[in-house]
């Protein structure tokens, strides 16, 4: 790794420059949603750790993703309700 500050996201693996941590977190969470995977809840920050916030543009999408996964409604039914067809 080159010089500078690096962030480790315990819930989303990888080391990256601190200034890019929020963007990298957003990319990782978007990929989890694309794969229709469960998004882990953030672990509690330990002493001396900084908290990286989820990008604001992504927070509503994550909430919707979690609600849809929790509802266990089929993709076909969701598409029908939204008038979207595969």
N, CA, C and O of each residue as an XYZ file, in Angstrom:
344
protein
N       0.840     -1.186      0.000
C       0.000      0.000      0.000
C       0.879      1.240      0.000
O       1.924      1.275      0.649
N       0.451      2.236     -0.721
C       1.169      3.502     -0.757
C       0.937      4.248      0.550
O       0.148      3.803      1.384
N       1.609      5.370      0.737
C       1.446      6.153      1.947
C       0.060      6.769      2.050
O      -0.700      6.743      1.082
N      -0.278      7.319      3.203
C      -1.579      7.933      3.407
C      -2.400      7.143      4.399
O      -1.928      6.158      4.967
N      -3.611      7.568      4.602
C      -4.500      6.900      5.529
C      -5.330      5.868      4.784
O      -5.763      6.098      3.655
N      -5.544      4.743      5.422
C      -6.349      3.687      4.824
C      -7.473      3.313      5.771
O      -7.348      3.422      6.991
N      -8.556      2.879      5.191
C      -9.718      2.470      5.989
C      -9.931      0.985      5.793
O      -9.753      0.454      4.697
N     -10.312      0.326      6.863
C     -10.721     -1.069      6.766
C     -12.176     -1.101      7.182
O     -12.539     -0.643      8.266
N     -13.001     -1.647      6.310
C     -14.426     -1.735      6.609
C     -14.688     -3.146      7.106
O     -14.725     -4.077      6.301
N     -14.871     -3.334      8.417
C     -14.997     -4.691      8.954
C     -16.179     -5.468      8.391
O     -16.138     -6.697      8.328
N     -17.230     -4.769      7.981
C     -18.403     -5.452      7.451
C     -18.321     -5.651      5.938
O     -19.050     -6.467      5.374
N     -17.431     -4.901      5.282
C     -17.207     -5.009      3.841
C     -15.695     -5.046      3.644
O     -15.039     -4.012      3.766
N     -15.120     -6.228      3.340
C     -13.670     -6.393      3.311
C     -12.955     -5.486      2.309
O     -13.527     -5.080      1.297
N     -11.702     -5.181      2.612
C     -10.839     -4.453      1.695
C     -10.191     -3.255      2.358
O     -10.747     -2.680      3.294
N      -9.027     -2.882      1.882
C      -8.339     -1.686      2.347
C      -8.370     -0.660      1.226
O      -8.191     -1.013      0.060
N      -8.591      0.585      1.558
C      -8.717      1.605      0.545
C      -8.366      2.958      1.134
O      -8.392      3.127      2.354
N      -8.035      3.930      0.283
C      -7.737      5.263      0.810
C      -8.934      5.827      1.565
O     -10.077      5.658      1.142
N      -8.670      6.489      2.669
C      -9.731      6.992      3.546
C     -10.688      7.926      2.807
O     -11.894      7.882      3.050
N     -10.177      8.762      1.917
C     -11.039      9.696      1.202
C     -12.005      8.989      0.267
O     -13.033      9.558     -0.103
N     -11.695      7.765     -0.119
C     -12.550      7.011     -1.030
C     -13.392      5.962     -0.310
O     -14.100      5.194     -0.960
N     -13.329      5.916      1.008
C     -14.012      4.869      1.770
C     -15.524      4.904      1.574
O     -16.145      3.853      1.416
N     -16.129      6.090      1.580
C     -17.584      6.165      1.431
C     -18.000      5.705      0.031
O     -19.003      5.007     -0.114
N     -17.249      6.084     -0.988
C     -17.559      5.633     -2.348
C     -17.425      4.122     -2.466
O     -18.273      3.462     -3.067
N     -16.358      3.578     -1.891
C     -16.136      2.132     -1.946
C     -17.226      1.386     -1.188
O     -17.669      0.323     -1.624
N     -17.656      1.928     -0.068
C     -18.753      1.327      0.683
C     -20.024      1.314     -0.169
O     -20.741      0.314     -0.205
N     -20.294      2.411     -0.843
C     -21.462      2.493     -1.712
C     -21.415      1.472     -2.831
O     -22.425      0.838     -3.135
N     -20.255      1.305     -3.449
C     -20.092      0.332     -4.531
C     -20.306     -1.085     -4.004
O     -20.988     -1.890     -4.638
N     -19.729     -1.385     -2.854
C     -19.856     -2.729     -2.273
C     -21.311     -3.031     -1.914
O     -21.790     -4.139     -2.154
N     -22.013     -2.060     -1.345
C     -23.417     -2.274     -0.978
C     -24.298     -2.395     -2.215
O     -25.223     -3.206     -2.240
N     -24.021     -1.602     -3.235
C     -24.783     -1.697     -4.486
C     -24.597     -3.072     -5.119
O     -25.541     -3.634     -5.674
N     -23.387     -3.612     -5.039
C     -23.130     -4.948     -5.589
C     -23.892     -6.015     -4.804
O     -24.416     -6.958     -5.396
N     -23.961     -5.877     -3.488
C     -24.743     -6.827     -2.691
C     -26.218     -6.781     -3.096
O     -26.876     -7.818     -3.187
N     -26.728     -5.575     -3.336
C     -28.128     -5.462     -3.761
C     -28.318     -6.066     -5.153
O     -29.321     -6.733     -5.407
N     -27.366     -5.839     -6.050
C     -27.463     -6.386     -7.400
C     -27.525     -7.903     -7.367
O     -28.242     -8.525     -8.151
N     -26.768     -8.491     -6.454
C     -26.752     -9.950     -6.308
C     -27.936    -10.458     -5.477
O     -28.086    -11.662     -5.270
N     -28.757     -9.545     -5.012
C     -29.898     -9.858     -4.148
C     -29.448    -10.549     -2.863
O     -30.125    -11.438     -2.348
N     -28.302    -10.124     -2.362
C     -27.749    -10.664     -1.117
C     -28.225     -9.821      0.060
O     -28.670     -8.684     -0.097
N     -28.117    -10.409      1.228
C     -28.455     -9.680      2.445
C     -27.355     -8.657      2.718
O     -26.170     -8.945      2.548
N     -27.754     -7.479      3.138
C     -26.786     -6.438      3.490
C     -26.559     -6.522      4.990
O     -27.509     -6.432      5.767
N     -25.298     -6.695      5.408
C     -25.037     -6.851      6.840
C     -25.298     -5.557      7.610
O     -25.070     -4.458      7.103
N     -25.774     -5.707      8.826
C     -25.914     -4.546      9.700
C     -24.514     -4.091     10.103
O     -23.613     -4.918     10.244
N     -24.323     -2.801     10.287
C     -22.988     -2.328     10.671
C     -22.635     -2.794     12.079
O     -23.476     -2.804     12.978
N     -21.384     -3.176     12.248
C     -20.935     -3.548     13.585
C     -20.663     -2.269     14.380
O     -20.476     -1.195     13.809
N     -20.644     -2.406     15.686
C     -20.403     -1.263     16.557
C     -18.940     -0.830     16.426
O     -18.033     -1.662     16.451
N     -18.724      0.472     16.287
C     -17.363      0.999     16.157
C     -16.604      0.790     17.466
O     -17.126      1.015     18.558
N     -15.366      0.355     17.318
C     -14.502      0.185     18.483
C     -13.802      1.506     18.776
O     -13.801      2.419     17.950
N     -13.219      1.592     19.939
C     -12.521      2.807     20.337
C     -11.462      3.165     19.296
O     -10.643      2.331     18.909
N     -11.496      4.410     18.856
C     -10.514      4.898     17.892
C     -10.923      4.701     16.438
O     -10.264      5.222     15.539
N     -11.988      3.966     16.195
C     -12.443      3.758     14.816
C     -13.378      4.884     14.401
O     -14.186      5.370     15.192
N     -13.251      5.285     13.147
C     -14.177      6.261     12.580
C     -15.329      5.513     11.929
O     -15.166      4.390     11.453
N     -16.479      6.138     11.912
C     -17.651      5.552     11.275
C     -17.787      6.166      9.879
O     -17.751      7.386      9.719
N     -17.942      5.305      8.878
C     -18.160      5.754      7.508
C     -19.654      5.623      7.235
O     -20.217      4.535      7.361
N     -20.288      6.711      6.869
C     -21.732      6.698      6.610
C     -22.037      6.134      5.227
O     -21.237      6.249      4.298
N     -23.195      5.530      5.116
C     -23.679      5.071      3.816
C     -23.965      6.316      2.986
O     -24.538      7.273      3.507
N     -23.581      6.334      1.703
C     -23.888      7.500      0.868
C     -25.387      7.801      0.877
O     -26.212      6.891      0.787
N     -25.726      9.069      0.985
C     -27.113      9.494      1.121
C     -27.987      9.014     -0.042
O     -29.140      8.641      0.171
N     -27.458      9.019     -1.255
C     -28.251      8.586     -2.411
C     -28.612      7.105     -2.335
O     -29.570      6.667     -2.972
N     -27.851      6.332     -1.561
C     -28.037      4.887     -1.523
C     -28.912      4.425     -0.354
O     -29.470      3.329     -0.402
N     -29.039      5.233      0.680
C     -29.773      4.831      1.883
C     -31.216      4.406      1.602
O     -31.638      3.375      2.124
N     -32.008      5.159      0.791
C     -33.379      4.703      0.525
C     -33.419      3.388     -0.260
O     -34.311      2.567     -0.046
N     -32.473      3.188     -1.153
C     -32.421      1.946     -1.928
C     -32.129      0.759     -1.021
O     -32.700     -0.317     -1.194
N     -31.239      0.957     -0.056
C     -30.907     -0.105      0.888
C     -32.124     -0.440      1.750
O     -32.407     -1.610      2.005
N     -32.842      0.593      2.197
C     -34.046      0.365      3.006
C     -35.094     -0.404      2.208
O     -35.718     -1.322      2.740
N     -35.297     -0.047      0.951
C     -36.252     -0.752      0.102
C     -35.803     -2.191     -0.134
O     -36.616     -3.114     -0.087
N     -34.509     -2.379     -0.387
C     -33.958     -3.727     -0.600
C     -34.223     -4.599      0.623
O     -34.640     -5.749      0.488
N     -33.985     -4.059      1.808
C     -34.196     -4.818      3.047
C     -35.684     -5.137      3.239
O     -36.030     -6.244      3.652
N     -36.559     -4.177      2.943
C     -37.997     -4.404      3.112
C     -38.498     -5.475      2.146
O     -39.316     -6.314      2.522
N     -38.019     -5.452      0.920
C     -38.437     -6.449     -0.066
C     -37.951     -7.834      0.342
O     -38.701     -8.806      0.258
N     -36.695     -7.929      0.785
C     -36.166     -9.227      1.231
C     -36.946     -9.750      2.427
O     -37.224    -10.945      2.521
N     -37.295     -8.859      3.330
C     -38.015     -9.259      4.536
C     -39.442     -9.692      4.215
O     -39.983    -10.571      4.887
N     -40.061     -9.090      3.198
C     -41.448     -9.406      2.863
C     -41.597    -10.769      2.209
O     -42.678    -11.357      2.248
N     -40.534    -11.280      1.611
C     -40.522    -12.583      0.947
C     -41.565    -12.668     -0.176
O     -42.075    -13.747     -0.477
N     -41.873    -11.531     -0.786
C     -42.786    -11.491     -1.927
C     -41.989    -11.853     -3.175
O     -40.847    -11.422     -3.335
N     -42.590    -12.639     -4.051
C     -41.869    -13.095     -5.242
C     -41.571    -11.934     -6.187
O     -42.274    -10.923     -6.195
N     -40.524    -12.097     -6.976
C     -40.148    -11.083     -7.947
C     -41.270    -10.886     -8.972
O     -41.525     -9.762     -9.404
N     -41.930    -11.964     -9.355
C     -43.014    -11.871    -10.335
C     -44.149    -10.985     -9.804
O     -44.689    -10.154    -10.534
N     -44.501    -11.171     -8.534
C     -45.575    -10.376     -7.950
C     -45.172     -8.904     -7.855
O     -45.976     -8.015     -8.137
N     -43.912     -8.650     -7.453
C     -43.441     -7.264     -7.381
C     -43.508     -6.610     -8.750
O     -43.931     -5.460     -8.868
N     -43.094     -7.330     -9.786
C     -43.135     -6.788    -11.151
C     -44.575     -6.512    -11.567
O     -44.862     -5.488    -12.188
N     -45.472     -7.419    -11.227
C     -46.885     -7.233    -11.557
C     -47.425     -5.982    -10.878
O     -48.134     -5.191    -11.499
N     -47.093     -5.805     -9.613
C     -47.563     -4.629     -8.875
C     -47.001     -3.335     -9.455
O     -47.666     -2.299     -9.437
N     -45.795     -3.397     -9.960
C     -45.149     -2.207    -10.534
C     -45.390     -2.074    -12.028
O     -44.912     -1.131    -12.659
N     -46.135     -3.025    -12.597
C     -46.381     -3.075    -14.048
C     -45.081     -3.124    -14.842
O     -44.931     -2.463    -15.870
N     -44.144     -3.926    -14.335
C     -42.865     -4.127    -14.992
C     -42.780     -5.601    -15.350
O     -43.059     -6.459    -14.512
N     -42.405     -5.898    -16.559
C     -42.342     -7.290    -16.997
C     -40.935     -7.621    -17.460
O     -40.290     -6.816    -18.132
N     -40.455     -8.821    -17.097
C     -39.120     -9.278    -17.508
C     -39.152     -9.752    -18.943
O     -38.127    -10.176    -19.476
